[in-house]
């Protein structure tokens, strides 16, 4: 899959750090830049294409419609604090991707980015003649996501084994470490772990190494 180009507009360093921690969870999001103002974001979008803009800060939120002037029509994810209902209604009318209340819960932001990723995956995979189930996967990614979750957690015994293993170890574990002990493929274990993350029973973090890609580690909520 091609990278999803992400532009972050936020002036608060702590919020930027929090967003960065969530984005690191995904392999296919590419942060093209981090800026503090809407005008700088639009200038940046004249140079590089952007698929999604995470927009925070009250001054920036007040000017979110200025993105209509941008050369690339990116989707917007607004981080807002106590928004009036008029803002919510306008956001819906203009096709804003999502709106999250500040302070943004990391799991809520991750869920939004994951849904956006699903839309891109199924949008790129569309073939002719177009089938209704493919359109449903694009336009109703949340429903598609729930189907995937339900399809991966049918084996309740395996879920309990994964949870018990992590609980006994009392420290974060990778899918490979779990798979080696439970004698199940790493891919299968990762599906179970991801399903457990999405249901709130596990958390996930990246363990960075001197070389190579980071390893995802799972731990109890």
BADRENMAR-143897 format. One record per residue: residue in three letters; x, y, z of N, C-alpha, C, O, CB in turn. Coordinates in steps of 0.05 Angstrom, whole numbers, plus 5000, padded with zeros to 4 digits. Glycine has a CB too. Layout:
<sites>
ALAXYZXYZXYZXYZXYZ ...
</sites>
This chain:
<sites>
UNK501649765000500050005000501750255000503850265013498150005024 UNK500950464986502350714985502150855012500250805028501350894963 UNK504051025017503951175042501551365042500751475022506551335046 UNK500451405066498451605070499851855081501051845102496151515091 UNK499752075066501252315072499652475093497352555088501752485047 UNK500952515116499652645139501052905145503452915147499652455163 UNK499453115149500453375157499253445184496753435187499753595136 UNK500853515204499953585231500153885235502353995232501453425252 UNK497954005243497954295249497254325278494954295286495854445230 UNK499254395294498854415323501154565335503454525328498554135337 UNK500554755353502754915365503554825393505654905403501755205367 UNK502054645405502654545432504554315430503854105419500054465447 UNK507054335441509054115439508053855451508753645442511654205451 UNK506653875474505653635487503653485470503653235468504453705514 UNK501853635457499953515439501253395415500553175406497753725430 UNK503253535404504853425382506153165389506052975373506953625373 UNK507253155413508552905422506552675424507052455415509952945449 UNK504252735435502152535438501152435411500752195408499752655454 UNK500752615392499952535365502152355353501552145341499452775347 UNK504652435356506852285345506952005355507651815341509452425350 UNK506451965381506451705393504351525381504751285377506051715423 UNK502051635374499851485362500551415333500151185324497251635363 UNK501551605318502251565290504351355287504351205267503151835277 UNK506251335306508351135304507350855304508750665295510251175327 UNK504950815313503750545313503450435285503550195281501050555328 UNK503050615266502350535238504850545221506550715223500250725226 UNK505050345203507350325185506950505160508950585148507750035176 UNK504450555153504050675127503250975128502651095107501850525113 UNK503251095151502951385153505651525151507451455165501451465179 UNK505751715133508251875129507652165136506052295123509251845099 UNK508852255158508452535166510252715148512652705150509252575197 UNK508852875131510353045113511353295126513353405118508553115089 UNK510053385148510953615163509253655188507053545190510853865145 UNK510353815206508953905230509154205231511354315233509953775256 UNK506954355229506954645229505054745251503454585261506254755201 UNK505155005257503555105279501255285270499655365287505255265297 UNK501055345244498955515234497755415208499055275193500055805230 UNK495255495204493755415180495155515155495455365136490855515181 UNK496055765155497255885131499755725123500255685099497956175136 UNK501355655143503755495137503055215126504555115110505555475162 UNK500955115136500054845126499254865097499954695081497654745143 UNK497755065090496955095062499255145044499355035022494855335060 UNK501255305053503655345037505155085033506155025011505555545051 UNK505254915054506554655051505154485032506354325017506754515079 UNK502454495031500854335013501154414984500354264966497954345021 UNK502454644979503054724951505454574941505954564917503455024950 UNK506954454959509454314952509054014952510153874934511654394971 UNK507653914972507253624973504353554976502853704988508853504998 UNK503453324964500653244967500153144995501953025008500053024947 UNK497853195006497053115033494352975032492553065019496953365052 UNK494152745045491652595046489952665070487552685068492252295046 UNK491352715093489852775117491352985133493752985135489552515134 UNK489753175144490853385161489653355189487253355193490253675150 UNK491453325209490553345237490853635246493053735247492253145256 UNK488653755253488554045258487754095287485654015296486654185239 UNK489554225303488954295330489654575337490954715321490454105349 UNK488754675360489254945369486855125361485955115338491755055356 UNK485855275381483355425376483555615353481655645337482555565401 UNK485855765351486155945328486055805302484855905283488856095331 UNK487155575300487155415275484355305270483455315247489155185276 UNK482955215291480255105287478455325277476655265261479254995313 UNK478755575286477055795277477455845247475755975235477756045293 UNK479555745235480155805207480255545191481555545169482855955204 UNK478955335200479255075187478255085158479254935141477854865202 UNK476155255152475055255125477055375105476555355081472455415125 UNK479155495115481155605096482555385080483755445059483255775112 UNK482355145089483454925074482054875047483054735030483354665091 UNK479855005044478554995018480255124996479955064972475755125019 UNK482155295005483855434986486355264979487855334960484755694998 UNK486755044993489154874988488954744961486754674952489454665010 UNK491254704948491254574921490554284923489454174903494054604909 UNK490954154945490253874949487953864969488153974991492653694958 UNK485853724962483453704979483753484999482553264996480953674963 UNK485353535020485753335040483453325059481953515062488353395056 UNK483053095072481053065093482153185118484553195123480252765097 UNK480353285135481053415160480153255184477953145185479953695162 UNK481953235204481353115230481753335250483953425255483152855236 UNK479553435262479653665280479853575309478253405318477153835276 UNK481753695323482053655352480953905365482154115365485053605361 UNK478553885377477054115386476454105416476453895428474454145370 UNK476054345427475354355455472754515458472454745450477654495472 UNK470754375469468054495473466954625448466354865448468154705496 UNK466754475426465854595401462854665402461254515413466354405377 UNK462054895391459154955388457954765368459254665351458755245380 UNK455354725371454054545352454154635324454054475305451154495360 UNK454354905319454555005292457154905279457154845255454555315292 UNK459354895294461854795283461554495275462454415254464054825303 UNK460254345292459854065286458254025261458853865244458453915310 UNK456054185258454354165235455854245209455554115189451854335239 UNK457454465211458954545188461054335180461354285156460354815194 UNK462254215200464354015194463053775180464253675161465653915221 UNK460653695188459353475175458653555146459053395128456753405190 UNK457653795142456853895115459253905096458953845072455554165117 UNK461553985107463954015090465453755087467553745074465654225101 UNK464553535099465853285095468453245112470253095104466553245067 UNK468553375135470853335153470953035161468852915167470553515179 UNK473352925161473552635166472652565194471152375198476452545162 UNK473652715214473052645242473452885260474753075252474852405251 UNK472252875283472553085303472952945331471252785339470053275303 UNK475153025344475752895370476053115391477453315386478352725368 UNK474853085414475053275435477753275449478953055453472753235455 UNK478753515455481253535470480653515500478553605509482653805463 UNK482553405515485053275506484353005493482852845503486953225529 UNK485452965469484752735453485852475466488252455471485852765424 UNK484052285471484852025481486451885459485551865437482451855490 UNK488851775465490451645445489051425430489251395406492951535458 UNK487451265445486051045432483951145412483451025392484650865453 UNK482651375419480651485401481951585375480951555353479151715414 UNK484251715378485751815355486751575338486651585313488151985363 UNK487751375351488651145336486451005321486850915298489950935356 UNK484050995333481750875319481151035294480550925273479350875338 UNK481151305296480551475273482551425251481851405227480551765281 UNK485151425258487251375237486951095225487551065201490051415250 UNK486250905241485850635231483550625211483750485191485450445254 UNK481350765217479150765199479850905173478950815151476750905212 UNK481351115175482251255150483951075133483851075109483751515158 UNK485650925147487450735133485750525118486450455096489350605153 UNK483750425131482050225118480750335093480650205072479850125137 UNK479850585095478650705071480650715048479850665025477550985077 UNK483050785054485050795033485650525021485950484997487650925044 UNK485850325039486450055030484349955010485049854988486649865054 UNK481849985017479749885000479250074976478249984956477149855016 UNK479850324979479650504956481650434935481050444911480050794965 UNK484050364943486150284923485550014910486449964888488850284936 UNK484149844925483749574915481249544898480549334888483449384939 UNK479849764894477349754879477849664850479749754837475850024879 UNK476149494840476349384813473749414798471649444810477349094813 UNK473849404772471449404755470749124746472548964740471949594730 UNK468249054746465949224754465849254785466549074799463349094744 UNK465049484793465049544822462849384836460549384827464649854826 UNK463549264858461649104874460749264898462249424909462848834882 UNK458249214907457149364930458749324955459149504971454349284934 UNK459749074960461249034984463849184985464749265007461848734988 UNK465049244961467449404960466849694967468349834981468849384933 UNK464549784957463650064963463050084993463750285005461250144946 UNK461849885004461149885033463749905050463850045070459549635041 UNK465849765041468349775056469650045055471050125074470249565045 UNK469150195033470250465030468650665046469750835061470450545001 UNK466050665043464350875054463350815082462350995096461950915036 UNK463650565091462950495118465150345132464850115139460250335119 UNK467550475134469850325145469550235173470650025181472350495143 UNK467950365189467550285217466150015218466949835233465950485233 UNK464149985201462749725200464549505190464549285200460249745182 UNK466149575170468149375160470049305181470849065184469549495135 UNK470949495197472849445218471649265239473049075248473749715231 UNK469249305246467949125266467648845255467948655271465149235273 UNK467248815229467148545218469748405220469948165226466248555188 UNK471948555216474548445218475148355246476248145251476748635207 UNK474448535265474848465293473348215301474548035313474048705311 UNK470848205294469147975302470147725289469847505299466248025294 UNK471447755265472447515251475047415263475747185257472847585223 UNK476347575279478947485290478747395319480747295330480947705287 UNK476447435332476347375361474247155367473147145389475847625377 UNK473646995347471646785352472746565371471246445385470846655325 UNK475346525370476546315387477046435415479246545419479146205374 UNK475146415432475446535459477646405475478846525492472746525474 UNK478146145470480246005484482946115478484646155496480145705477 UNK483446175452485946295444486246575456488446655464486246305414 UNK484046725457484146995469485146975498486847125507481447125468 UNK483946785513484646755541487546665544488946745563482846545554 UNK488546495526491346405527493246635523495246665536491846185507 UNK492546805503494247045498494347235522496447315530493247195473 UNK491947285532491747465556493247355580494647495594488847525563 UNK492847095584494146965607497146975604498647025624493146675610 UNK498146925580501046925576502247195582504247215596501646845547 UNK500947405572501947685576501847755606503647885617500447885559 UNK499647665619499347725647501447585664502547705683496547635657 UNK502147345657504147195672506947315668508547305686504146895663 UNK507447415644510047525639510447805653512647885659510547555609 UNK508247935658508248195672509948405657510948595670509248155700 UNK510348375631511748575616510848555587509948345578514848545619 UNK511248765571510348755543511648525527513948455531511049025529 UNK509948415510510848185494510248235464508248355457509447925503 UNK512048145447511548165418509947925409509747725422514248185403 UNK508747955385507247735373508947485369508147265373505947815347 UNK511547535362513347315357513947165383514146915383515947415345 UNK514247305405514847185431512447015440512746795451515547395452 UNK510047125436507646975444507246735426506646515436505147155442 UNK507646765400507346545381509246315387508446085385507746645353 UNK511746385395513646175400512945995423513545755423516346295405 UNK511546105443510745955467508145805462507845575470510546135491 UNK506245935449503645815445503545635420501445505415501546035442 UNK505745625405505945455381503845525360502545345349505645155389 UNK503545785356501645885336503246085318505146195327499146025349 UNK502346125293503846305276503846585287501946675299502746295247 UNK505946735281506147015290503947185278502847355292508847125282 UNK503247135253501047285240498447245254496947435259500847215210 UNK497846995262495346935276495347075303493347195311495046635279 UNK497547055318497647185344497347485342496047615358500347115358 UNK498547595321498347885318495447975313494548175323500147985295 UNK493947805298491147875294489547865320487848045324489847665274 UNK490147675336488747665362489547905380487848025393489447395377 UNK492147965380493048195396491748455386490948625402496048215395 UNK491648485360490448735349487448755356486448965362490848745319 UNK486148525355483248525362482948595392481148745399482048245357 UNK484748495409484648555437485248855442484148975461486548375453 UNK487048965426487649255429485149415422484449605436489949335410 UNK483849335401481449485392479049455410477249615410480649395364 UNK479049245427476949215447477749325474476249305493476148925449 UNK480149435475481049575500482349395521482849495543478749705511 UNK482749135514483948955534486948955534488248875554482848675530 UNK488149045512491049065511491749345500490249475487492248845492 UNK494249425507495449665495497749575478498649345481496349865517 UNK498749745461500949675444502949915443502150145445499949615415 UNK505449845440507550045438509649945419509849705413508850115466 UNK511350125409513550055391516150035407516750215423513850255368 UNK517649815403520249785415522349835392522449685373520649505428 UNK523850055395525650125373528349985377529249945400526150425373 UNK529549905355532049755355534149925341533650125327531749485341 UNK536649835344538849985331538649965300539250155286541549865340 UNK537649735291537149705262534449585257533349445274539449525250 UNK533349635234530849505226528449655237528649865250530749225236 UNK526149555231523649675238523049625268523949425279521349575221 UNK521549805281520749755309519049505312517649425293519350005320 UNK519149385335517549155341515149235359515549375378519248935356 UNK512749155351510449215367510249025391510548785389507849185350 UNK509949145414509648985439506949045451505949265451511949055459 UNK505748835462503048845473503148815504504748655514501148635461 UNK501448965518501448945547498548995557496949115542503449145560 UNK498048915581495348935592494549225597496249395603495148785618 UNK491949285593490949555598490949615628490149825636488049585587 
</sites>
